[in-house]
Amino acid sequence: MDPVKGVIEVENYMYATSQLAQTTLRSVCGQAELDELLSEREQINAQLQEILDTQTDPWGIKVSTVEVKHIDLPQEMQRRERRAKVINAEGEFQAAGRLAEAATIIREHPMALQLRYLQTLREISAEGNSTTLFPIPIDLFTPFLST
């Protein structure tokens, strides 16, 4: 924006802007959680652009656009992410086993399903929803369940 300042106020405005961008990028991204980096990229870009533009203004430089395209995760973070996926998969496996056990119990004791149905109706009505429920006897569904 101001070529005189770009030559007088800083020795090499291209190098200085590049260095400032790198340190600012590390600082801003280092403060954010991983899921924020992935989901709020536009906000992070805007934050980076604002910081860089403010810092380069005395040099006569206007930073008009910043875009984070790719983030390399350190090996330690990649291992943590991989471990989190394994833990999540193990949790899903255990939940599936519990659901299979529940299905067996319901098959052996059909009244358990009726009790669960009534409990669910009570929970829904206790939440203060504006939802209207029309209870239907589960016996109506029996022909569809015996396959």
C-alpha positions, -999 to +999 in steps of 0.1 A: +000+000+000+029+023+007+061+014-012+082+040+007+074+024+041+079-010+026+115-001+018+123+022+047+105+007+077+117-029+071+148-043+055+132-070+034+094-068+035+088-101+017+111-121+041+097-102+071+061-108+061+069-145+055+086-149+089+057-131+106+032-153+089+050-184+100+053-174+136+017-161+138+004-193+121+022-215+147+009-193+176-027-193+165-028-229+155-010-240+186-037-224+207-066-242+189-078-277+195-074-302+166-112-303+159-113-265+159-085-264+133-106-287+111-140-273+116-134-235+121-108-230+093-126-198+081-124-182+116-088-191+119-080-177+085-097-144+094-079-143+128-045-148+111-053-122+084-063-096+110-031-102+131-008-101+101-024-071+086-021-052+119+016-062+123+025-053+087+006-020+085+036+001+098+056-014+069+030-002+043+019-038+036-017-048+034-024-085+040-057-091+022-061-129+024-048-157+045-057-194+039-045-224+059-044-252+033-026-280+051-015-287+087+012-313+093+006-330+127+036-340+148+042-378+151+031-377+187-002-362+178-007-387+150-001-415+175-026-400+199-052-397+172-046-433+161-049-444+198-081-424+202-096-442+171-086-476+186-102-467+219-133-454+201-136-486+181-132-507+212-160-487+228-182-493+198-175-530+199-184-532+236-216-512+229-226-536+201-221-566+224-243-550+251-270-543+225-268-579+214-272-590+250-302-567+254-318-581+223-314-616+236-331-606+269-359-589+251-364-619+229-366-642+260-388-617+280-411-597+256-425-577+285-391-561+290-397-543+257-431-531+269-415-518+301-387-501+281-413-485+259-432-471+289-400-458+304-391-440+272-425-424+271-421-412+306-386-397+298-399-379+267-429-364+286-407-353+315-385-332+293-411-305+289-413-310+251-441-297+230-442-331+213-475-349+214-473-387+218-499-412+209-490-445+226-497-475+205-498-510+221-467-529+211-489-559+205-498-543+172-463-547+160-460-584+170-469-597+135-440-576+121-415-588+146-419-626+141-399-632+110 
